[in-house]
Amino acid sequence: MDFRFTQEQEFFRAAVRDTVDRLIRPKTQAVDEADDFPRELWKEFAALGYLGLRHPERYGGMDADVLTSMIFYEELARGSCGFSMTVTMQILMGTYFVGRFGSEAIKQRVLVPAIKGEKIGTICFTEDQSGSDLGGTRTTAVRKDNGWLLNGRKMWVTNGPICDFCTVLATTDPSKGMEGLSFFLVEDGTPGFGRGQIIKKLGSHGSVTGELIFDNVWVPDENLLGEGPGNGVKLTTAILNEVRVMTALSACAIANEAMGDARKYAQERVAFGKPIAQYQLIRGKFGSHWAWYEAARLLAYKAAWMIEEKQECQHECMLAKMFAAEMCLSAVDEASRIYGGNSFAMEYAQQRYFRDARFLLFGGGCHEVLLNTLGAAYLRRGGK
Ligand SMILES: Cc1cc2nc3c(=O)[nH]c(=O)nc-3n(C[C@H](O)[C@H](O)[C@H](O)COP(=O)(O)OP(=O)(O)OC[C@H]3O[C@@H](n4cnc5c(N)ncnc54)[C@H](O)[C@@H]3O)c2cc1C
């Protein structure tokens, strides 16, 4: 075994870290307070080419491997959780189906400008009545004139209010449940495509979220992204693995920021005549956080390595996401206790870490649902 990153990966991490420190971190608080899409920051960031991280070079991408991309996501989340969500949506879910299944014409029209940041993409599964349970999808796609007619509404769409294109999950056969679902590309300007409410969120400010409306939206056959109708859910497995490990490493980054700030605070804050870092109950928080953090990070990078090696690793990716998110929730809680009353003041970043971390419970799957799946898999395994 070898736990070291390669020299190339270390150089890449240092370059991304430098970008995040220069470009994003000075604006983190302003982005959080404005709670709007930071268009200027987006343009500056897009010019660096990272939006094509996982896409082939012939479309302007970087063709990076999975481990390199995970290093990128971990460093990015140090900057701003909201901006990181906008960017990761563009790199991963937002362009995945277009990049993998789009025709050459679609790739030139949609993927190439998306990699340059000139078009913004997203994916929409969730509806008012269905989130975890995709089998409850009510958006329909019906055959019409060598194409498909889409009707329905999607909720909680990251980048929804600003997207130029979206990949939409719809049922082509409601009687088949999950096996009747497919993904369709819908581009802004298509008649019947509109936007509904914008959702004001607790955290992840800077990532704009809202509702999308499909009212008799007709798209041609080539906009069905995948191998024929009914393969939608099957095709999400590969990308969901990456999304879960990305979420795990974002959790590690947020936890590290919160506890890193708390370490400095504990060394400077004096109570009863000495810095609070000298009290055992405070030190214990750092000791146990260190253990959980290291374990979470190892699980996440192991899962990333398994994806890279093309091993079956759906469960390992779920474990990594769930463990790291719970670790992060505990870290932001402990860090805010170390800050005492100041953790409640908007002037300190602790309140932002606390708000941002809540998203980790739902992104990449709710923990109750993941536990259900993992528990059933564990029971099936048998042996010891
Ligand atoms: C900031 C943010 C951004 C998002 N961005 C997007 C996006 O870009 N595109 C998109 O499509 N969606 C997006 N979502 C939606 C997200 O994917 C859903 O919130 C998530 O899938 C959970 O669905 P739900 O909220 O409807 O909860 P539900 O599925 O209704 O779950 C509610 C509760 O019931 C529990 N539960 C459900 N089923 C079971 C079960 N079988 N066993 C035990 N417990 C169960 C859950 O764990 C949870 O505690 C976003 C959400 C947030 C918060």
The ligand as a MOL file (V3000), in Angstrom:
LIG
                    3D

  0  0  0     0  0            999 V3000
M  V30 BEGIN CTAB
M  V30 COUNTS 53 58 0 0 0
M  V30 BEGIN ATOM
M  V30 1 C -29.0540 22.9430 -1.2660 0
M  V30 2 C -29.7410 21.8730 -2.0570 0
M  V30 3 C -29.4720 21.7390 -3.4170 0
M  V30 4 C -30.1170 20.7600 -4.1650 0
M  V30 5 N -29.8710 20.6840 -5.5110 0
M  V30 6 C -30.5590 19.7930 -6.2670 0
M  V30 7 C -30.3930 19.7420 -7.6980 0
M  V30 8 O -29.5850 20.4780 -8.2760 0
M  V30 9 N -31.1520 18.8780 -8.4160 0
M  V30 10 C -32.0470 18.0500 -7.8250 0
M  V30 11 O -32.6960 17.2780 -8.5220 0
M  V30 12 N -32.2420 18.0700 -6.4770 0
M  V30 13 C -31.5160 18.9110 -5.6770 0
M  V30 14 N -31.7110 18.9420 -4.3250 0
M  V30 15 C -32.7140 18.0700 -3.7280 0
M  V30 16 C -32.1100 16.8850 -3.0000 0
M  V30 17 O -31.5950 15.9890 -3.9610 0
M  V30 18 C -33.2240 16.2750 -2.1370 0
M  V30 19 O -33.4280 17.1710 -1.0540 0
M  V30 20 C -32.8630 14.9170 -1.6430 0
M  V30 21 O -32.8860 13.9900 -2.7050 0
M  V30 22 C -33.8600 14.4320 -0.5730 0
M  V30 23 O -35.1540 14.5040 -1.0250 0
M  V30 24 P -36.2910 15.2840 -0.1790 0
M  V30 25 O -35.7180 16.5710 0.2710 0
M  V30 26 O -37.5170 15.2950 -1.0020 0
M  V30 27 O -36.5140 14.4100 1.1140 0
M  V30 28 P -37.4290 13.0990 1.2270 0
M  V30 29 O -37.0270 12.0870 0.2370 0
M  V30 30 O -38.8620 13.5100 1.2740 0
M  V30 31 O -36.9930 12.6070 2.6780 0
M  V30 32 C -37.5040 13.2190 3.8830 0
M  V30 33 C -37.0000 12.3810 5.0500 0
M  V30 34 O -37.5090 11.0350 4.9400 0
M  V30 35 C -36.4170 10.1390 4.9940 0
M  V30 36 N -36.6840 8.9800 4.1220 0
M  V30 37 C -37.1380 8.9610 2.8270 0
M  V30 38 N -37.2110 7.7070 2.3680 0
M  V30 39 C -36.8000 6.8960 3.3880 0
M  V30 40 C -36.6170 5.4890 3.5270 0
M  V30 41 N -36.8730 4.6440 2.5230 0
M  V30 42 N -36.1630 5.0200 4.7170 0
M  V30 43 C -35.8770 5.8650 5.7470 0
M  V30 44 N -36.0230 7.1920 5.6680 0
M  V30 45 C -36.4740 7.7100 4.5090 0
M  V30 46 C -35.2120 10.9190 4.5020 0
M  V30 47 O -33.9880 10.3650 4.9560 0
M  V30 48 C -35.4690 12.2760 5.1140 0
M  V30 49 O -35.0520 12.2610 6.4570 0
M  V30 50 C -31.0440 19.8810 -3.5440 0
M  V30 51 C -31.2920 20.0070 -2.1700 0
M  V30 52 C -30.6520 20.9740 -1.4260 0
M  V30 53 C -30.9580 21.0770 0.0500 0
M  V30 END ATOM
M  V30 BEGIN BOND
M  V30 1 1 1 2
M  V30 2 1 2 3
M  V30 3 2 2 52
M  V30 4 2 3 4
M  V30 5 1 4 5
M  V30 6 1 4 50
M  V30 7 2 5 6
M  V30 8 1 6 7
M  V30 9 1 6 13
M  V30 10 2 7 8
M  V30 11 1 7 9
M  V30 12 1 9 10
M  V30 13 2 10 11
M  V30 14 1 10 12
M  V30 15 2 12 13
M  V30 16 1 13 14
M  V30 17 1 14 15
M  V30 18 1 14 50
M  V30 19 1 15 16
M  V30 20 1 16 17
M  V30 21 1 16 18
M  V30 22 1 18 19
M  V30 23 1 18 20
M  V30 24 1 20 21
M  V30 25 1 20 22
M  V30 26 1 22 23
M  V30 27 1 23 24
M  V30 28 2 24 25
M  V30 29 1 24 26
M  V30 30 1 24 27
M  V30 31 1 27 28
M  V30 32 2 28 29
M  V30 33 1 28 30
M  V30 34 1 28 31
M  V30 35 1 31 32
M  V30 36 1 32 33
M  V30 37 1 33 34
M  V30 38 1 33 48
M  V30 39 1 34 35
M  V30 40 1 35 36
M  V30 41 1 35 46
M  V30 42 1 36 37
M  V30 43 1 36 45
M  V30 44 2 37 38
M  V30 45 1 38 39
M  V30 46 1 39 40
M  V30 47 2 39 45
M  V30 48 1 40 41
M  V30 49 2 40 42
M  V30 50 1 42 43
M  V30 51 2 43 44
M  V30 52 1 44 45
M  V30 53 1 46 47
M  V30 54 1 46 48
M  V30 55 1 48 49
M  V30 56 2 50 51
M  V30 57 1 51 52
M  V30 58 1 52 53
M  V30 END BOND
M  V30 END CTAB
M  END
